[in-house]
């Protein structure tokens, strides 16, 4: 009986020691994590499936966020969840196009803190379409991933440039990106505007015709299409964290500009994009001309995100998206553009 009691006590002691060991190991691991990620954990909504999400993907995979003391998790969502997260302070930053401009005019408290890259969206039609240019889209139905998203606004500016009213002269229908070509086949839409690689794959594999490619269309070419936005709430409350995020993004975009093929490989291997075509992704990333490694407008002058923000805000105003606001675009851009690191033009 005594032997059994002793065995039970020994097993109990062993269990206690094991539990204590696990607790100590977990505490040590947590301490190491705290020391490594001194600025804590944050989420960034960047898992969109688009090739141009590369700055966030690379900043995570190459350890640039970690170098800045940030433990970053990339999450998925749509434009509405992104706006809500930025408004509440759940998200610190967002990679977005001029699609954010109308929301900022309406009161979304964001600042433009950087330009990221050039064109990543195509407006396309199927090979047998009678639509040959933007004017031919009058009365047609255009598919996009979401109403109010960047492809929606890109197509809207193309229509406005052609003399059409994007709010009256066409119909819009939202679909998941990988269902846009299916919707064309069913006759539900006549054209669609989409992020890379979806538009580029349709052009290459299905002979779709390009109405506008913002990498080459004079309306967009040589200008930043994607900007980095920051929550003004977080700029005020935690400026050091916003600065660290921006430094990590800057490291990533410089690295992508110098290593487009390896960046494409990472996007594919880690499942960030829905294609396995590394050559195509490399080509697209090279065309995006990540700043610091390229010059825009063919002038040899450094890129200027503030000037491009003014250009696109003026275009959106002309297209009727700021109606009733009596907006002074130049003053608005002066207020919205914020030089976080003090390294870009005011």
C-alpha positions in Angstrom: 0.0 0.0 0.0 2.8 2.3 0.9 4.5 1.6 -2.4 1.3 2.6 -4.3 1.0 5.8 -2.3 4.6 6.7 -3.0 4.1 6.0 -6.7 1.1 8.3 -6.8 2.9 11.0 -5.0 5.8 10.7 -7.4 3.5 10.9 -10.4 1.7 13.9 -9.0 5.0 15.6 -8.3 6.2 14.8 -11.9 2.9 16.2 -13.3 3.4 19.4 -11.2 7.0 19.7 -12.4 6.0 19.2 -16.0 3.2 21.8 -15.7 5.7 24.2 -14.1 8.2 23.5 -16.8 5.6 24.2 -19.5 4.5 27.4 -17.8 8.1 28.6 -17.4 8.8 27.7 -21.1 5.7 29.6 -22.2 6.7 32.6 -20.0 10.2 32.6 -21.5 8.8 32.4 -25.0 6.4 35.2 -24.3 9.3 37.3 -22.9 11.4 36.7 -26.0 8.4 37.7 -28.2 7.9 40.9 -26.2 11.5 41.8 -26.6 11.4 41.1 -30.3 8.1 42.8 -31.0 8.5 45.8 -28.8 5.7 47.7 -30.6 3.3 44.8 -30.1 0.8 43.0 -32.4 -1.3 44.6 -35.2 -3.5 43.4 -38.0 -3.4 44.8 -41.6 -6.2 43.9 -44.0 -4.0 43.0 -47.0 -5.1 39.5 -48.1 -7.0 40.5 -51.2 -5.6 38.0 -53.7 -4.2 40.9 -55.8 -0.6 41.1 -57.0 -0.3 44.7 -55.9 -0.7 43.6 -52.2 3.0 42.8 -52.5 4.4 45.5 -50.1 2.5 44.0 -47.2 3.3 40.4 -48.2 7.0 41.1 -48.6 7.2 43.2 -45.4 5.9 40.2 -43.5 7.8 37.4 -45.3 11.2 39.2 -45.4 11.0 40.2 -41.8 10.7 44.0 -42.3 7.8 44.4 -39.9 9.7 42.3 -37.4 12.8 44.5 -37.8 10.7 47.4 -36.8 9.4 45.6 -33.7 6.0 44.7 -35.1 4.2 41.4 -34.9 1.9 41.7 -37.9 -1.0 39.4 -39.0 -2.4 39.9 -42.5 -6.1 39.4 -42.7 -8.7 39.4 -45.5 -11.8 41.5 -45.9 -13.6 43.9 -48.2 -13.6 47.7 -48.6 -16.3 48.1 -46.0 -14.5 46.1 -43.3 -11.3 48.0 -44.2 -13.0 51.4 -43.7 -14.7 50.3 -40.5 -11.4 48.9 -39.1 -9.6 52.2 -40.0 -12.3 54.3 -38.5 -12.3 52.4 -35.2 -8.5 52.2 -34.9 -8.5 48.4 -35.3 -6.3 48.9 -38.4 -3.4 51.3 -38.5 -2.8 51.5 -42.2 -4.3 50.4 -45.6 -3.0 49.9 -49.1 -5.6 51.6 -51.3 -6.1 53.6 -54.4 -8.0 56.9 -54.9 -11.1 54.9 -54.1 -10.6 56.1 -50.5 -10.9 59.8 -51.5 -14.8 60.0 -51.6 -14.9 58.3 -48.1 -12.4 60.7 -46.7 -14.4 63.6 -48.1 -17.4 62.1 -46.3 -15.6 62.1 -43.0 -13.4 59.0 -42.9 -10.4 60.3 -40.9 -7.4 59.0 -42.9 -4.2 60.5 -44.1 -2.2 59.7 -47.3 1.3 58.9 -46.0 3.0 57.4 -49.0 2.7 56.4 -52.7 3.4 52.7 -53.4 3.4 51.9 -57.1 1.9 52.4 -60.6 -0.8 50.6 -62.5 -2.4 47.3 -61.5 -5.9 47.3 -63.0 -7.4 46.6 -66.4 -10.8 47.3 -67.9 -11.4 44.6 -70.4 -14.0 43.0 -72.7 -14.3 39.5 -74.2 -12.7 38.8 -77.6 -15.9 38.7 -79.5 -17.3 42.0 -78.0 -18.6 44.8 -80.2 -17.2 47.2 -77.5 -14.0 48.7 -78.9 -13.5 51.8 -76.7 -14.9 53.4 -73.5 -17.7 55.3 -75.4 -19.1 52.0 -76.6 -19.8 51.1 -72.9 -22.7 53.4 -72.8 -25.8 51.4 -71.7 -23.7 48.4 -70.9 -23.2 46.5 -67.6 -19.7 46.5 -66.0 -18.6 43.9 -63.5 -16.3 44.8 -60.5 -15.2 43.1 -57.3 -17.1 45.6 -55.2 -19.0 48.9 -55.8 -16.8 51.7 -54.5 -13.6 49.7 -54.8 -10.6 50.7 -56.8 -11.5 48.9 -60.1 -14.9 50.6 -59.9 -13.3 54.0 -59.7 -10.7 53.3 -62.3 -13.5 52.3 -64.8 -15.5 55.4 -63.7 -12.6 57.7 -64.5 -12.2 56.0 -67.9 -15.9 56.5 -68.6 -15.8 60.2 -67.5 -12.8 60.8 -69.8 -14.9 59.5 -72.7 -17.7 61.9 -71.9 -20.0 59.4 -70.1 -21.6 59.7 -66.7 -20.4 56.7 -64.7 -23.4 57.1 -62.3 -26.0 57.1 -65.1 -24.7 55.8 -68.4 -23.7 52.3 -67.3 -24.9 49.6 -64.8 -22.6 48.1 -62.2 -22.6 44.5 -60.8 -20.3 43.1 -58.2 -18.8 39.6 -58.3 -15.9 37.8 -56.7 -12.8 38.4 -58.8 -12.6 34.8 -60.0 -16.2 34.9 -61.1 -16.0 37.9 -63.4 -15.2 35.9 -66.6 -17.9 33.5 -65.7 -20.4 36.3 -65.4 -19.3 37.5 -68.9 -19.9 34.0 -70.3 -23.4 34.0 -68.8 -24.2 37.3 -70.4 -24.7 39.0 -67.0 -22.0 41.7 -67.7 -20.5 43.1 -70.9 -17.1 44.1 -69.5 -15.2 44.1 -66.2 -12.6 46.0 -64.3 -10.2 44.0 -62.2 -7.0 43.9 -60.2 -4.0 41.9 -61.5 -3.5 39.1 -62.0 -7.2 38.5 -62.9 -7.4 41.0 -65.8 -3.9 40.1 -67.1 -4.8 36.3 -67.0 -8.0 36.9 -69.0 -6.1 38.9 -71.6 -3.4 36.3 -72.0 -5.4 33.1 -71.6 -8.8 34.1 -73.0 -7.9 36.8 -75.5 -9.9 39.5 -73.7 -9.4 42.9 -75.2 -8.1 45.9 -73.2 -10.2 49.1 -73.0 -7.9 50.6 -70.4 -4.7 49.4 -68.7 -3.7 51.9 -66.1 -0.1 51.0 -66.5 -0.1 52.4 -70.0 -3.3 54.5 -70.4 -2.3 58.2 -70.5 -5.0 58.9 -68.0 -3.1 57.0 -65.3 0.3 56.1 -66.6 3.3 57.4 -64.7 1.3 58.1 -61.6 0.8 56.3 -58.3 -2.4 54.3 -58.4 -1.9 52.8 -54.9 -1.2 54.9 -51.8 -0.6 53.9 -48.2 -3.2 55.4 -45.9 -2.9 55.7 -42.1 -5.6 56.1 -39.5 -5.4 59.7 -38.2 -6.5 58.4 -34.9 -3.5 56.2 -34.7 -1.1 58.9 -36.0 -2.2 61.0 -33.1 -2.2 58.2 -30.5 0.7 56.0 -31.5 2.9 57.9 -34.0 5.9 55.7 -33.3 4.0 52.7 -34.4 2.7 54.3 -37.6 6.3 55.5 -38.4 7.5 51.9 -37.9 4.9 50.5 -40.2 5.8 53.0 -42.9 9.5 52.2 -42.6 8.7 48.5 -43.0 6.6 49.3 -46.2 9.4 51.5 -47.5 11.9 48.6 -47.1 9.5 46.2 -48.8 8.8 48.4 -51.9 12.5 49.0 -52.4 13.2 45.3 -52.1 10.4 44.5 -54.6 11.7 47.0 -57.0 15.1 45.3 -56.9 13.8 41.7 -56.8 10.5 41.4 -58.7 11.1 37.8 -59.6 11.8 36.7 -56.1 8.8 38.8 -54.9 6.6 37.0 -57.4 7.9 33.6 -56.2 7.0 34.5 -52.6 3.5 35.7 -53.5 2.9 32.3 -55.2 4.5 30.0 -52.7 2.8 31.6 -49.7 -0.6 31.6 -51.5 -1.1 35.4 -51.6 -2.2 35.3 -55.3 -4.4 32.9 -57.3 -1.9 32.0 -60.0 1.2 29.9 -60.3 2.6 31.9 -63.2 5.8 33.4 -61.8 6.9 34.9 -65.1 3.6 36.9 -65.4 3.8 38.1 -61.8 7.4 39.2 -62.3 6.4 41.1 -65.4 3.5 42.8 -63.5 5.6 43.7 -60.5 8.3 45.2 -62.7 5.6 47.3 -64.5 4.4 48.7 -61.2 7.7 50.7 -60.8 8.0 50.7 -57.1 9.2 54.1 -55.9 12.8 54.8 -55.1 13.9 52.5 -57.8 12.1 54.2 -60.7 11.2 57.7 -61.9 7.8 58.6 -63.1 6.5 60.7 -66.1 9.8 60.0 -68.0 11.2 63.2 -66.5 13.9 61.8 -64.3 12.3 63.5 -61.4 11.4 61.6 -58.2 7.8 60.4 -57.8 5.5 62.7 -56.0 2.5 61.1 -54.3 1.0 64.4 -53.2 0.9 65.7 -56.8 -0.7 62.4 -57.9 -3.3 62.6 -55.1 -4.2 66.1 -56.4 -4.4 64.8 -59.9 -6.8 62.0 -59.1 -8.9 64.0 -56.7 -9.4 66.6 -59.5 -10.4 63.8 -61.8 -12.9 62.4 -59.3 -14.4 65.8 -58.8 -14.8 66.2 -62.6 -16.5 62.8 -62.7 -19.1 64.0 -60.2 -18.1 62.0 -57.1 -17.8 65.1 -54.8 -21.1 66.6 -55.7 -22.6 69.0 -53.2 -19.3 69.3 -51.3 -18.0 72.5 -52.9 -14.5 71.0 -52.5 -11.4 73.0 -52.9 -9.3 70.1 -54.1 -5.9 71.7 -53.6 -6.7 72.6 -50.0 -8.2 69.2 -49.4 -5.1 67.4 -50.6 -2.9 69.7 -48.4 -4.9 68.6 -45.4 -5.1 64.9 -46.3 -1.5 64.3 -47.3 0.7 63.8 -44.2 4.5 63.4 -44.3 5.0 60.9 -41.5 8.8 60.5 -41.8 9.6 63.9 -43.0 11.3 62.5 -46.1 8.9 63.4 -48.9 7.8 66.6 -50.5 5.3 68.8 -48.6 
